Amino acid sequence: MSKRIPIEFTSSTTEIIRGIHIARTGANPILLVHSFDADLDEYGSLPERLFERGYEPIAIDLIGHGLSDGVHELSRVRADLQSVVQQIGTKGGAIGCVMSGRAGTAGAHIGRDDNVVAQIFVNPELDETIMNREHRSQSIRMIIHGDDPNIAATKTKNFFSYLLGDKMMVLSSDSQLGLAQLSQVDHIRNHVELFFHRYLSQKPETRPIGPSKDGSV
């Protein structure tokens, strides 16, 4: 049975970034980064579902959020995220990443050069605090956006245009669930699992498994 284990990373300063992971030897890590002003609980049961598909999920609380101390500032998210990615990278293997909201802009500045080869963004928004600081990076990316026309036509569209490299969009009609939809909505969950299977690990044990009749895994 999977069990969440506390984990710590050194931030871009002296503060500690705290979170949880579900250890799986030899598995590709997938980093989960919550929306700004939220915390890792926003992902619900997604860490467990990713573990069951053969990955090693790592969910962190950004500085000033949840388990992590300090003052939250969007301007530091890019540097903190790169620090975490570098520490995860010492274990080897390609890294996946899931992000959302304004903090997602930091994901446009990490990519293949950082061994982050596959990324998913949920209702992302461009934030000038991050986007004007450094160069964008290439990666393979999927954006999941709600059916609100204001989101799809403006915020998400602008974010999509800002990204470099291969990219795709998926419509979700359950945007009110936020990040929870990644583990609770069948068709969104299947997109997530197929995306990481195709572009991250290519391991047979990570192939998506259809939900049972009672909705359990």
C-alpha positions in Angstrom: 0.0 0.0 0.0 1.3 3.4 -0.9 2.3 5.8 1.9 3.1 9.5 1.8 6.5 10.2 3.2 7.7 13.7 4.3 10.4 15.2 2.0 12.5 18.4 2.1 14.4 20.4 -0.5 16.7 23.3 -0.2 15.1 26.4 -1.8 17.0 29.1 -3.8 17.8 30.7 -0.4 18.3 29.3 3.1 14.6 28.3 3.6 13.4 24.7 3.3 10.7 23.6 0.9 8.6 20.8 2.4 6.3 18.3 0.9 5.5 14.6 0.5 6.5 11.8 -1.8 5.5 8.2 -2.4 8.8 6.4 -3.0 9.1 3.9 -5.9 12.6 2.7 -6.7 13.7 3.3 -10.3 10.5 5.2 -11.2 10.2 8.5 -13.1 9.5 11.3 -10.6 6.6 13.6 -11.2 6.7 16.9 -9.4 3.4 18.4 -8.4 3.4 22.2 -7.8 0.2 23.8 -6.4 -1.4 27.1 -7.4 -0.2 30.3 -5.8 -2.0 30.9 -2.5 -2.9 27.2 -2.2 -1.0 24.1 -1.0 -0.3 20.5 -2.0 -3.6 19.3 -0.6 -5.0 20.8 -3.8 -4.0 17.7 -5.7 -6.2 15.4 -3.7 -5.5 11.7 -4.5 -3.4 12.4 -7.6 -0.2 11.4 -5.9 -1.6 7.9 -5.1 -3.0 7.5 -8.6 0.4 8.4 -10.2 2.1 6.0 -7.8 -0.3 3.2 -8.8 0.6 3.9 -12.5 4.3 3.2 -11.7 5.6 6.8 -11.1 7.2 8.4 -8.0 5.0 11.5 -7.2 6.6 14.4 -5.3 4.2 17.2 -4.1 5.7 20.3 -2.6 4.5 23.4 -0.8 6.0 26.6 -2.2 7.7 28.9 0.3 5.1 30.6 2.5 2.5 27.9 1.8 1.3 24.9 3.7 4.2 23.0 5.3 6.9 25.4 4.1 8.0 28.4 6.1 8.8 31.9 4.8 7.0 34.6 2.9 5.4 33.7 -0.4 6.5 35.7 -3.4 5.8 34.9 -7.0 9.2 36.4 -8.0 11.0 33.5 -6.4 9.0 30.6 -7.7 11.2 30.1 -10.8 14.4 29.9 -8.8 12.9 27.7 -6.1 11.4 25.3 -8.7 14.7 25.0 -10.5 16.4 24.2 -7.2 13.9 21.4 -6.5 14.3 20.0 -10.0 18.0 20.0 -9.7 17.8 18.0 -6.4 15.3 15.5 -7.9 17.5 15.1 -10.9 20.4 13.7 -8.9 18.3 10.5 -8.6 18.4 10.1 -12.4 15.5 9.6 -14.9 13.4 12.0 -16.8 11.1 14.3 -14.7 7.5 15.1 -15.2 5.7 18.1 -13.8 2.2 19.3 -13.0 1.4 23.0 -12.2 -1.5 25.4 -12.2 -2.6 29.0 -12.0 -0.1 31.9 -12.0 2.7 29.8 -10.6 2.5 27.8 -13.8 4.4 30.5 -15.6 7.6 29.2 -13.9 7.1 26.0 -15.9 7.7 27.8 -19.1 11.2 28.5 -17.9 12.2 24.9 -17.1 12.2 22.1 -19.6 14.4 19.6 -21.4 17.6 21.3 -20.4 16.6 20.6 -16.8 15.5 17.1 -17.6 11.9 18.1 -17.2 10.6 16.5 -20.4 6.8 16.4 -19.9 4.6 19.0 -18.2 0.9 19.5 -17.5 -0.7 22.8 -16.7 -4.2 23.3 -15.3 -5.9 26.6 -16.0 -2.6 28.4 -16.2 -2.2 32.2 -16.2 0.8 34.2 -17.4 2.4 36.2 -14.7 4.7 39.1 -15.6 6.6 38.8 -12.3 8.0 35.5 -13.6 7.8 35.7 -17.4 10.1 38.7 -17.7 12.9 37.3 -15.6 14.4 34.5 -17.7 14.4 32.7 -21.1 11.7 30.2 -21.9 12.6 26.5 -22.3 11.3 23.8 -24.6 9.4 20.7 -23.4 6.4 18.7 -24.4 3.3 20.2 -22.7 -0.4 19.7 -22.2 -2.7 22.4 -21.0 -6.0 21.4 -19.4 -8.5 24.3 -19.3 -12.1 24.8 -18.2 -14.9 25.6 -20.5 -15.3 29.1 -19.3 -15.0 31.2 -22.5 -13.0 33.9 -20.6 -10.4 31.3 -19.5 -10.2 29.5 -22.8 -10.1 32.6 -25.0 -7.8 34.8 -23.0 -5.8 33.5 -20.1 -5.2 30.0 -21.4 -4.7 31.1 -25.0 -2.1 33.6 -23.9 -0.3 31.0 -21.9 -0.4 28.5 -24.7 1.2 31.0 -27.1 3.9 31.8 -24.6 5.2 28.2 -24.5 8.0 26.9 -26.6 8.1 23.4 -28.0 5.4 20.8 -28.6 2.1 21.5 -26.9 -1.6 20.5 -26.9 -4.8 21.5 -25.2 -7.5 19.5 -23.5 -11.0 20.8 -22.6 -12.4 20.1 -19.2 -16.1 20.7 -18.4 -15.5 20.3 -14.7 -13.3 23.4 -14.1 -15.0 24.1 -10.8 -13.1 21.1 -9.3 -9.8 22.8 -9.9 -6.8 20.5 -9.6 -8.9 17.8 -8.0 -10.3 17.0 -11.5 -6.9 15.4 -12.3 -7.8 12.5 -10.0 -11.6 12.7 -9.9 -12.7 13.2 -13.5 -12.3 10.1 -15.7 -11.6 11.6 -19.1 -9.1 14.1 -17.6 -7.4 11.5 -15.5 -7.0 9.3 -18.7 -5.5 12.2 -20.6 -3.0 12.7 -17.8 -2.0 9.0 -17.6 -1.7 8.7 -21.4 0.3 11.9 -21.7 2.9 10.8 -19.1 3.0 7.2 -20.5 3.7 8.4 -24.0 6.2 11.3 -23.3 7.8 10.4 -19.9 8.4 6.8 -19.1 7.2 4.4 -21.8 7.0 1.7 -19.2 4.3 -0.9 -19.6 3.2 -0.7 -16.0 2.3 2.9 -16.4 -0.4 2.3 -19.0 -3.8 3.7 -17.9 -6.2 1.3 -16.3 -9.9 1.9 -16.8 -11.9 2.7 -13.7 -13.9 0.0 -12.0 -17.7 0.1 -11.9 -17.6 1.6 -8.4 -15.2 4.3 -9.6 -12.3 3.0 -7.7 -8.9 2.2 -9.2 
